[in-house]
Amino acid sequence: MARSSEISGPLVMVCGDDEYSVRQRARQIWDEWCGAGGGMDQEVVEAGAGTVDEAFTRLARLREALQTLPFFGGAKIIWFRDCTFLGEDRTSQSTAVTEALTEFAGELKAFRWDGVRLLISAGKPDRRRTFFKTLEKIGSVESFASLADEKDWADRIETEALRQFRAAGKEI
């Protein structure tokens, strides 16, 4: 799926159950931000968590990254990569994780984004949660749905593959 490469805000979430498209788009945004920033400090926080304790550890690490001043005094880019506890799995449904994400959403609302950019990549999130709704309000959210559940998925995938080959200047 082709997307505009220009991202105006400092907070972007790329999510969905089409893992390939999520990874590809998140990488595109990351590369653009890093290229445009020149001397920006860059930090990747791995966000995969299989337990409640791991989710708390990942959130603590993200808080730390947001609060740490850039090493060289310039701007800072953070990628909260492959977050696994925003959806509807057991860890995500934990009351403790839900409350922690709601609290963190409040922190993001009050955060001073001067010189800081945050990219979050994740699987399919629970859109009913406060965290997701907050991200939609204060940042931008790009969603990528899997084509596998659709009736004409094979035709759509073929069309997308051909489009990507042409965009790369290749023929098959």
C-alpha positions as CSV (number, residue, x, y, z in Angstrom):
1,M,0.0,0.0,0.0
2,A,1.5,3.3,-1.0
3,R,1.4,6.0,1.6
4,S,2.5,9.6,1.7
5,S,6.0,9.8,3.0
6,E,5.4,13.1,4.8
7,I,4.5,12.8,8.5
8,S,3.9,16.1,10.1
9,G,3.3,15.2,13.7
10,P,5.8,13.9,16.3
11,L,3.7,10.9,17.3
12,V,2.8,8.1,14.8
13,M,1.3,4.7,15.3
14,V,1.5,2.1,12.5
15,C,-0.6,-0.9,13.3
16,G,-2.7,-3.8,12.0
17,D,-2.8,-7.5,11.4
18,D,-0.9,-7.2,8.1
19,E,2.5,-7.6,9.6
20,Y,4.4,-7.1,6.4
21,S,2.8,-3.7,5.6
22,V,3.1,-2.5,9.2
23,R,6.8,-3.3,9.3
24,Q,7.4,-1.8,5.9
25,R,5.6,1.4,6.7
26,A,7.2,1.8,10.1
27,R,10.6,1.2,8.6
28,Q,9.8,3.9,5.9
29,I,8.8,6.5,8.5
30,W,11.9,5.6,10.7
31,D,14.3,6.0,7.8
32,E,12.7,9.3,6.8
33,W,12.9,10.7,10.3
34,C,16.4,9.6,10.8
35,G,17.5,10.9,7.4
36,A,15.8,14.3,7.9
37,G,17.2,14.6,11.4
38,G,20.8,14.3,10.6
39,G,22.3,14.4,14.1
40,M,19.3,13.3,15.9
41,D,19.6,10.7,18.7
42,Q,17.9,7.5,17.7
43,E,16.6,4.8,20.1
44,V,14.7,1.6,19.3
45,V,12.8,0.1,22.2
46,E,11.7,-3.5,21.6
47,A,8.1,-3.7,22.7
48,G,7.2,-7.4,22.5
49,A,5.8,-8.7,25.8
50,G,4.3,-12.1,26.6
51,T,3.5,-11.4,30.3
52,V,2.2,-8.5,32.3
53,D,5.6,-8.0,33.9
54,E,7.3,-7.8,30.5
55,A,4.7,-5.2,29.4
56,F,5.5,-3.1,32.5
57,T,9.2,-3.4,31.7
58,R,8.6,-2.3,28.1
59,L,6.5,0.7,29.2
60,A,9.1,1.7,31.8
61,R,11.8,1.6,29.1
62,L,9.7,3.8,26.8
63,R,9.1,6.3,29.6
64,E,12.9,6.4,30.2
65,A,13.6,6.9,26.5
66,L,11.0,9.8,26.3
67,Q,12.4,11.5,29.5
68,T,16.1,11.1,28.6
69,L,17.6,14.2,27.0
70,P,19.2,13.7,23.6
71,F,22.9,12.9,24.0
72,F,24.1,15.6,21.6
73,G,21.5,18.2,22.6
74,G,19.6,18.0,19.4
75,A,16.3,16.2,18.7
76,K,15.5,12.6,19.5
77,I,13.6,9.8,17.6
78,I,12.2,6.8,19.4
79,W,10.7,3.7,17.9
80,F,8.6,1.5,20.2
81,R,8.9,-1.5,17.9
82,D,6.5,-4.4,17.5
83,C,4.3,-3.7,20.5
84,T,2.3,-6.9,21.4
85,F,0.2,-5.7,24.3
86,L,-2.2,-3.3,22.7
87,G,-4.6,-5.9,21.2
88,E,-7.0,-8.4,22.6
89,D,-4.7,-11.2,23.8
90,R,-4.4,-12.3,27.4
91,T,-1.6,-9.8,28.4
92,S,-3.4,-6.9,26.7
93,Q,-6.7,-7.7,28.5
94,S,-5.0,-7.7,31.9
95,T,-6.5,-5.0,34.2
96,A,-3.0,-3.9,35.3
97,V,-1.8,-3.5,31.7
98,T,-5.0,-1.6,30.7
99,E,-4.6,0.7,33.6
100,A,-0.9,1.3,32.9
101,L,-1.6,2.1,29.3
102,T,-4.4,4.5,30.3
103,E,-2.0,6.3,32.7
104,F,0.7,6.4,30.0
105,A,-1.8,7.9,27.6
106,G,-2.3,10.8,30.0
107,E,1.4,11.3,30.2
108,L,1.6,11.4,26.4
109,K,-1.1,14.1,26.3
110,A,0.9,16.3,28.7
111,F,4.3,15.5,27.1
112,R,6.2,18.4,25.6
113,W,7.0,17.1,22.1
114,D,9.7,19.7,21.3
115,G,12.5,17.9,19.5
116,V,11.1,14.4,20.2
117,R,9.4,12.0,17.8
118,L,7.8,8.7,18.7
119,L,6.9,5.9,16.3
120,I,4.9,3.0,17.6
121,S,4.5,-0.2,15.5
122,A,2.1,-2.8,16.7
123,G,-0.3,-5.6,15.7
124,K,-4.0,-5.1,15.6
125,P,-4.9,-2.8,18.6
126,D,-8.1,-2.8,20.6
127,R,-9.6,0.4,19.2
128,R,-11.9,0.8,22.2
129,R,-9.1,1.4,24.7
130,T,-8.2,4.8,26.0
131,F,-4.6,4.4,24.8
132,F,-5.6,4.0,21.2
133,K,-8.2,6.8,21.3
134,T,-5.6,9.1,22.8
135,L,-3.1,8.3,20.1
136,E,-5.7,9.1,17.4
137,K,-6.3,12.5,19.1
138,I,-2.8,13.6,19.6
139,G,-0.9,11.8,16.8
140,S,-1.6,10.0,13.6
141,V,-2.6,6.3,13.3
142,E,-2.1,4.3,10.2
143,S,-3.8,0.9,10.1
144,F,-3.1,-2.1,7.7
145,A,-5.7,-4.8,7.6
146,S,-4.8,-8.3,6.4
147,L,-6.2,-9.3,3.1
148,A,-6.3,-13.0,4.0
149,D,-9.8,-12.8,5.4
150,E,-11.3,-11.1,2.3
151,K,-13.1,-13.0,-0.5
152,D,-10.9,-11.7,-3.3
153,W,-7.6,-11.7,-1.4
154,A,-5.6,-13.5,-4.1
155,D,-6.5,-10.9,-6.7
156,R,-5.7,-8.0,-4.4
157,I,-2.4,-9.5,-3.4
158,E,-1.5,-10.1,-7.0
159,T,-2.4,-6.5,-7.9
160,E,-0.4,-5.1,-5.0
161,A,2.7,-7.3,-5.9
162,L,2.5,-6.0,-9.5
163,R,2.2,-2.4,-8.3
164,Q,5.3,-2.8,-6.1
165,F,7.3,-4.4,-8.9
166,R,6.4,-1.5,-11.2
167,A,7.3,1.0,-8.5
168,A,10.7,-0.6,-8.2
169,G,11.2,-0.5,-12.0
170,K,11.0,-4.3,-12.3
171,E,9.0,-6.6,-14.5
172,I,8.0,-10.2,-14.0
